[in-house]
Amino acid sequence: MNVAPETPAVHTATAAYGHVASVPVHYDDLDAMGIVHNARYAVLLERALNAYWTPLGYSFDGGEFSQPDVSLAVAEFAIVYRMPFRGTGTLDVHFWIDQLGATSAVYGFRMVSTDGETVHAEGRRVHIRLDQATMRPAAWTPACREILQGLRRGE
């Protein structure tokens, strides 16, 4: 497994590559110890991705795909937990594209404190674009591919 080395967004921080979205951590994201439950990190990533893509016109509103590229499946999700995030508040989710194929995109991500000092978790998530009718892999549209290219981490 290769891991990177290192709800609406409240604010957006900057990064040298990819995108950073600040997401709220709610009380129901916590486990009995008062830390973010391990399974909720996938939800936090989803919140960050939605906060990025929705203003660009890519959403699933009212049960309808706004663009064909919204029809996708997560083929892989891998995460390494580094430091528990305690309590409610705000967490920065930094995500980028590590690999872009004809029908797939490999996101790298990390969840960091808003001051950027603490990495709470990091990992990867693989998306496969699906044809809505056949549920088979389908090529990204040129417009979506351009956005994905803009999220690529520099070589």
ChimeraX attribute file (.defattr): number of C-alpha atoms within 10 A of each C-alpha:
attribute: neighborCount
match mode: 1-to-1
recipient: residues
	/A:1	7
	/A:2	8
	/A:3	14
	/A:4	14
	/A:5	8
	/A:6	9
	/A:7	15
	/A:8	15
	/A:9	20
	/A:10	14
	/A:11	11
	/A:12	16
	/A:13	15
	/A:14	10
	/A:15	11
	/A:16	8
	/A:17	15
	/A:18	21
	/A:19	22
	/A:20	25
	/A:21	27
	/A:22	26
	/A:23	25
	/A:24	19
	/A:25	20
	/A:26	13
	/A:27	13
	/A:28	11
	/A:29	19
	/A:30	19
	/A:31	15
	/A:32	7
	/A:33	9
	/A:34	15
	/A:35	16
	/A:36	23
	/A:37	17
	/A:38	16
	/A:39	11
	/A:40	15
	/A:41	21
	/A:42	14
	/A:43	13
	/A:44	23
	/A:45	21
	/A:46	15
	/A:47	19
	/A:48	24
	/A:49	20
	/A:50	19
	/A:51	20
	/A:52	18
	/A:53	13
	/A:54	14
	/A:55	9
	/A:56	11
	/A:57	12
	/A:58	18
	/A:59	20
	/A:60	14
	/A:61	9
	/A:62	7
	/A:63	7
	/A:64	10
	/A:65	15
	/A:66	15
	/A:67	13
	/A:68	18
	/A:69	22
	/A:70	20
	/A:71	21
	/A:72	19
	/A:73	14
	/A:74	13
	/A:75	11
	/A:76	11
	/A:77	13
	/A:78	15
	/A:79	18
	/A:80	13
	/A:81	15
	/A:82	14
	/A:83	13
	/A:84	15
	/A:85	23
	/A:86	14
	/A:87	16
	/A:88	16
	/A:89	14
	/A:90	19
	/A:91	23
	/A:92	28
	/A:93	30
	/A:94	24
	/A:95	27
	/A:96	25
	/A:97	23
	/A:98	22
	/A:99	15
	/A:100	17
	/A:101	11
	/A:102	13
	/A:103	18
	/A:104	21
	/A:105	22
	/A:106	22
	/A:107	23
	/A:108	25
	/A:109	26
	/A:110	26
	/A:111	28
	/A:112	23
	/A:113	16
	/A:114	17
	/A:115	9
	/A:116	11
	/A:117	8
	/A:118	14
	/A:119	19
	/A:120	20
	/A:121	20
	/A:122	23
	/A:123	21
	/A:124	22
	/A:125	20
	/A:126	19
	/A:127	18
	/A:128	23
	/A:129	23
	/A:130	21
	/A:131	17
	/A:132	15
	/A:133	6
	/A:134	8
	/A:135	12
	/A:136	12
	/A:137	17
	/A:138	19
	/A:139	17
	/A:140	23
	/A:141	14
	/A:142	9
	/A:143	9
	/A:144	17
	/A:145	18
	/A:146	11
	/A:147	12
	/A:148	20
	/A:149	16
	/A:150	15
	/A:151	17
	/A:152	20
	/A:153	16
	/A:154	11
	/A:155	4
